Amino acid sequence: MSSERGVAAVEFALIFPLMLLLMFGIIEFGTMMYDQIMVTNAAREGARWGSVQSVSLAHPITSCSEVSSIQGGCPASCSGSGSGSDACTVASNYAANTLISYQGGSNNSPVVTVDFCPSNKCPNGAAIEVTVQYTFQGLGLGSLSAVQGSNNLSSTAVMYYE
């Protein structure tokens, strides 16, 4: 019986690192899935904001020159958070306020691109297309990470003007 002393400690020492790796992998993968959902929601929020704003216009927007009351430039892009009320800023602020980042920094900001009357969509009616791109970086566990390197998360939402 004395030869079995410490067996539980040895077993724990062998299994504990694997349990930690599994736990951090679940956390990291879950966070990446959460961020993908937030990127999708940000694109949808920006497109929805842009489509609803056309209600105040006398006629639907059909070209980039007609979007000065909603957004300057076509396609327009922005990153990070800012102030103002346009589809790009709405989507950018939503993403910047909801995304989880383990390795922060200015290079980890969401990039939002807004295109009015995107190609092949204008013949059916005026539309706004909002694309949100975000680079997810994991916990930084290197080769032990469940999510290797940087993963580009992206979502595009297209909505017709109401």
Residue frames relative to the residue before (quaternion, step in Angstrom):
aa qw qx qy qz dx dy dz
M 1.0000 0.0000 0.0000 0.0000 0.00 0.00 0.00
S 0.6409 0.5429 -0.3415 0.4217 3.57 0.99 -0.66
S 0.6117 0.5607 -0.3619 0.4249 3.63 1.16 -0.38
E 0.6603 0.5020 -0.3073 0.4664 3.62 1.24 -0.24
R 0.4182 0.7033 -0.4772 0.3205 3.60 1.18 0.17
G 0.8079 0.2691 -0.2121 0.4796 3.55 -0.92 0.91
V 0.4166 0.7171 -0.4707 0.3010 3.61 1.25 0.01
A 0.6459 0.5243 -0.3236 0.4507 3.60 0.93 -0.83
A 0.6468 0.5126 -0.3216 0.4643 3.59 1.00 -0.78
V 0.6475 0.5051 -0.3163 0.4748 3.60 1.00 -0.78
E 0.6505 0.5062 -0.3152 0.4704 3.59 0.94 -0.85
F 0.6412 0.5168 -0.3167 0.4707 3.57 0.97 -0.84
A 0.6625 0.5142 -0.3037 0.4522 3.58 0.94 -0.89
L 0.6730 0.4816 -0.2946 0.4779 3.60 1.11 -0.61
I 0.7373 0.4324 -0.2254 0.4676 3.60 0.95 -0.85
F 0.5909 0.6289 -0.3663 0.3482 3.61 1.00 -0.76
P 0.6682 0.4804 -0.3371 0.4573 3.69 0.80 -0.78
L 0.6420 0.5128 -0.3273 0.4666 3.60 1.02 -0.69
M 0.6382 0.5154 -0.3231 0.4718 3.56 1.04 -0.75
L 0.6433 0.5117 -0.3204 0.4708 3.59 1.00 -0.79
L 0.6451 0.5248 -0.3129 0.4588 3.57 0.96 -0.88
L 0.6543 0.5021 -0.3016 0.4783 3.56 0.97 -0.85
M 0.6623 0.5104 -0.3073 0.4543 3.58 0.91 -0.89
F 0.6917 0.4570 -0.2850 0.4812 3.61 0.85 -0.91
G 0.6039 0.5515 -0.3500 0.4568 3.59 1.12 -0.59
I 0.6458 0.5053 -0.3107 0.4806 3.56 1.00 -0.82
I 0.6516 0.5120 -0.3104 0.4657 3.58 0.95 -0.87
E 0.6868 0.4929 -0.2849 0.4519 3.58 0.85 -0.97
F 0.6773 0.4771 -0.2935 0.4769 3.59 0.88 -0.91
G 0.6372 0.5244 -0.3208 0.4648 3.59 1.01 -0.77
T 0.6493 0.5081 -0.3140 0.4709 3.57 1.01 -0.78
M 0.6359 0.5164 -0.3333 0.4667 3.59 1.00 -0.76
M 0.6553 0.4965 -0.3156 0.4738 3.61 0.96 -0.79
Y 0.6146 0.5337 -0.3352 0.4743 3.59 1.06 -0.75
D 0.6691 0.4957 -0.3022 0.4640 3.59 0.90 -0.91
Q 0.6192 0.5283 -0.3523 0.4620 3.62 1.03 -0.68
I 0.6421 0.5104 -0.3192 0.4747 3.57 1.00 -0.77
M 0.6688 0.4957 -0.3033 0.4638 3.60 0.96 -0.83
V 0.6091 0.5309 -0.3457 0.4771 3.60 1.10 -0.65
T 0.6454 0.5099 -0.3083 0.4780 3.58 1.00 -0.84
N 0.6650 0.4985 -0.2994 0.4687 3.58 0.93 -0.88
A 0.6376 0.5288 -0.3342 0.4496 3.59 0.99 -0.79
A 0.6487 0.5023 -0.3198 0.4740 3.60 0.95 -0.84
R 0.6573 0.5092 -0.3030 0.4657 3.57 0.97 -0.85
E 0.6521 0.5158 -0.3189 0.4550 3.61 0.94 -0.84
G 0.6659 0.5011 -0.3026 0.4626 3.59 0.94 -0.88
A 0.6684 0.4883 -0.2998 0.4742 3.58 0.93 -0.88
R 0.6430 0.5191 -0.3245 0.4602 3.56 0.99 -0.79
W 0.6320 0.5245 -0.3326 0.4635 3.58 0.96 -0.85
G 0.6897 0.4900 -0.2813 0.4529 3.58 0.87 -0.95
S 0.6771 0.4864 -0.3100 0.4570 3.59 0.95 -0.78
V 0.6595 0.5008 -0.3136 0.4646 3.59 1.02 -0.70
Q 0.6238 0.5664 -0.3472 0.4118 3.61 1.03 -0.68
S 0.5839 0.5900 -0.3806 0.4075 3.60 1.16 -0.41
V 0.4745 0.6754 -0.4375 0.3568 3.60 1.26 -0.24
S 0.6894 0.4891 -0.2825 0.4536 3.57 1.02 -0.76
L 0.5983 0.5723 -0.3636 0.4269 3.59 1.25 -0.19
A 0.5658 -0.6187 0.4286 0.3367 3.57 -1.15 0.60
H 0.7949 0.0389 -0.0053 0.6055 3.58 1.11 -0.62
P 0.6325 -0.5437 0.3718 0.4076 3.62 -1.15 0.42
I 0.5061 -0.6311 0.4958 0.3159 3.55 -1.16 0.62
T 0.0618 -0.8200 0.5689 0.0139 3.56 -0.83 0.97
S 0.7931 0.1618 -0.1130 0.5762 3.58 1.22 -0.17
C 0.6552 -0.5324 0.3684 0.3892 3.54 -1.27 0.39
S 0.6194 0.5597 -0.3585 0.4177 3.59 1.06 -0.59
E 0.6748 0.5044 -0.2936 0.4516 3.59 1.19 -0.40
V 0.6210 0.6010 -0.3344 0.3760 3.60 1.22 -0.11
S 0.3494 0.7704 -0.4890 0.2127 3.60 1.17 0.17
S 0.6518 0.5118 -0.3354 0.4480 3.61 1.05 -0.55
I 0.7159 0.3914 -0.2498 0.5214 3.60 1.21 -0.39
Q 0.7958 -0.1248 0.1525 0.5726 3.56 0.77 -1.00
G 0.3540 -0.7252 0.5435 0.2310 3.57 -0.94 0.79
G 0.8053 0.2777 -0.2061 0.4815 3.53 -0.99 0.82
C 0.0029 -0.7895 0.6130 -0.0292 3.52 -1.18 0.61
P 0.5062 -0.3573 -0.7535 0.2198 1.65 -1.07 2.19
A 0.3074 -0.7393 0.5724 0.1768 3.55 -1.16 0.60
S 0.0653 -0.7965 0.5983 0.0587 3.57 -1.13 0.52
C 0.0130 -0.7722 0.6352 0.0046 3.52 -1.25 0.51
S 0.1383 -0.7808 0.6008 0.1013 3.57 -1.22 0.29
G 0.7605 0.3304 -0.2670 0.4911 3.52 -1.22 0.51
S 0.5816 -0.5507 0.4342 0.4122 3.54 -1.14 -0.51
G 0.0096 -0.7981 0.6023 -0.0161 3.52 -1.13 0.59
S 0.4579 -0.6443 0.5165 0.3294 3.52 -1.26 -0.22
G 0.5061 0.6125 -0.4897 0.3591 3.50 -1.17 0.52
S 0.3061 -0.7372 0.5672 0.2026 3.52 -1.28 0.11
D 0.3830 0.6427 -0.5893 0.3048 3.49 -0.25 1.33
A 0.7033 -0.4865 0.3031 0.4204 3.57 -1.21 0.38
C 0.6379 0.5404 -0.3268 0.4407 3.57 1.01 -0.79
T 0.6959 0.4694 -0.2732 0.4697 3.58 0.87 -0.93
V 0.6170 0.5434 -0.3477 0.4507 3.59 1.02 -0.75
A 0.6908 0.4655 -0.2754 0.4799 3.58 0.86 -0.96
S 0.6596 0.5204 -0.3084 0.4462 3.58 0.95 -0.88
N 0.6711 0.4870 -0.2997 0.4718 3.59 0.92 -0.86
Y 0.6233 0.5330 -0.3443 0.4570 3.58 0.99 -0.78
A 0.6868 0.4758 -0.2860 0.4692 3.58 0.85 -0.96
A 0.6788 0.5069 -0.3024 0.4368 3.59 0.84 -0.95
N 0.7147 0.4580 -0.2577 0.4616 3.59 1.06 -0.69
T 0.7613 0.3899 -0.2091 0.4740 3.61 1.14 -0.38
L 0.5934 0.5943 -0.3773 0.3902 3.62 1.12 -0.46
I 0.3023 -0.7222 0.5949 0.1818 3.55 -1.17 0.71
S 0.0192 -0.8047 0.5926 -0.0305 3.56 -0.76 1.06
Y 0.3106 -0.7577 0.5469 0.1741 3.55 -0.78 1.03
Q 0.7687 0.2105 -0.1046 0.5948 3.55 1.05 -0.79
G 0.1584 -0.8474 0.5031 0.0599 3.54 0.28 1.31
G 0.2829 0.7419 -0.5838 0.1697 3.49 -1.34 -0.08
S 0.6487 -0.5424 0.3642 0.3903 3.54 -1.24 0.34
N 0.6455 0.5195 -0.3365 0.4474 3.60 1.11 -0.50
N 0.6602 0.5030 -0.2978 0.4716 3.57 1.27 -0.08
S 0.4132 0.7060 -0.4709 0.3304 3.58 1.20 0.49
P 0.5141 -0.6209 0.4768 0.3505 3.59 -1.09 0.57
V 0.2311 -0.7463 0.6085 0.1389 3.56 -1.11 0.71
V 0.1240 -0.8034 0.5821 0.0193 3.55 -0.72 1.13
T 0.0730 -0.7744 0.6279 0.0254 3.55 -0.97 0.92
V 0.1154 -0.7869 0.6053 0.0342 3.55 -0.86 1.01
D 0.0357 -0.7828 0.6213 -0.0085 3.55 -0.88 0.99
F 0.2268 -0.7616 0.5948 0.1215 3.55 -0.80 1.04
C 0.8318 0.0663 -0.0971 0.5425 3.51 -0.92 0.94
P 0.0116 0.8351 -0.5494 0.0243 3.61 0.65 1.07
S 0.6701 -0.5330 0.3384 0.3904 3.56 -1.17 0.63
N 0.8377 0.1888 -0.1898 0.4760 3.52 -1.18 0.79
K 0.6695 0.4815 -0.3257 0.4625 3.63 1.16 0.18
C 0.5895 0.6174 -0.3622 0.3744 3.60 1.17 -0.42
P 0.5922 0.5716 -0.4109 0.3921 3.67 0.91 -0.54
N 0.7069 0.4435 -0.2639 0.4837 3.60 1.08 -0.60
G 0.7293 -0.3096 0.2288 0.5656 3.59 1.23 -0.17
A 0.5956 -0.5866 0.4085 0.3664 3.55 -1.18 0.51
A 0.0480 -0.8120 0.5812 -0.0221 3.56 -0.93 0.91
I 0.2409 -0.7172 0.6280 0.1819 3.52 -1.35 0.29
E 0.1310 -0.7845 0.6044 0.0455 3.54 -0.97 0.92
V 0.0650 -0.7940 0.6045 -0.0054 3.58 -0.72 1.11
T 0.0679 -0.7865 0.6138 0.0030 3.56 -0.82 1.06
V 0.1000 -0.7758 0.6221 0.0320 3.56 -0.89 1.01
Q 0.0539 -0.7856 0.6164 -0.0027 3.56 -0.87 1.04
Y 0.0224 0.7924 -0.6056 0.0697 3.54 -0.98 0.91
T 0.2712 -0.7518 0.5800 0.1576 3.56 -0.99 0.84
F 0.2092 -0.7861 0.5749 0.0886 3.54 -0.49 1.26
Q 0.0772 -0.7695 0.6334 0.0260 3.53 -0.92 0.98
G 0.4447 -0.7365 0.4551 0.2294 3.54 -0.78 1.07
L 0.7891 -0.3386 0.2542 0.4450 3.49 -1.33 -0.35
G 0.4738 -0.6818 0.4392 0.3431 3.59 1.18 -0.34
L 0.3651 0.7447 -0.4814 0.2835 3.58 1.07 0.69
G 0.4899 -0.6887 0.4166 0.3348 3.58 1.25 0.15
S 0.8376 -0.1520 0.1242 0.5098 3.55 -0.95 -0.89
L 0.6135 0.5476 -0.3500 0.4486 3.60 1.23 -0.23
S 0.5201 0.6781 -0.3915 0.3411 3.55 1.29 -0.25
A 0.4949 -0.6381 0.5036 0.3070 3.54 -1.17 0.64
V 0.7389 0.2784 -0.1585 0.5928 3.56 1.18 -0.61
Q 0.2338 -0.8156 0.5167 0.1149 3.58 -0.23 1.25
G 0.8635 0.0587 -0.0618 0.4972 3.56 -0.92 0.94
S 0.6854 -0.4269 0.3675 0.4615 3.51 -1.18 -0.69
N 0.1602 -0.7801 0.6001 0.0755 3.55 -1.00 0.83
N 0.3084 -0.7576 0.5503 0.1675 3.53 -0.78 1.04
L 0.1259 -0.7720 0.6219 0.0379 3.52 -0.71 1.16
S 0.0513 0.8113 -0.5767 0.0814 3.56 -0.86 0.92
S 0.0386 0.7794 -0.6248 0.0244 3.53 -1.18 0.62
T 0.1354 -0.7793 0.6092 0.0570 3.54 -1.11 0.77
A 0.0772 -0.7775 0.6236 0.0262 3.54 -0.98 0.90
V 0.0954 -0.7745 0.6247 0.0284 3.56 -0.94 0.95
M 0.0512 0.7850 -0.6148 0.0564 3.55 -0.85 1.00
Y 0.4105 -0.6916 0.5428 0.2420 3.51 -1.11 0.78
Y 0.5537 -0.6123 0.4464 0.3453 3.55 -1.13 0.66
E 0.3790 -0.7328 0.5241 0.2113 3.54 -1.00 0.86
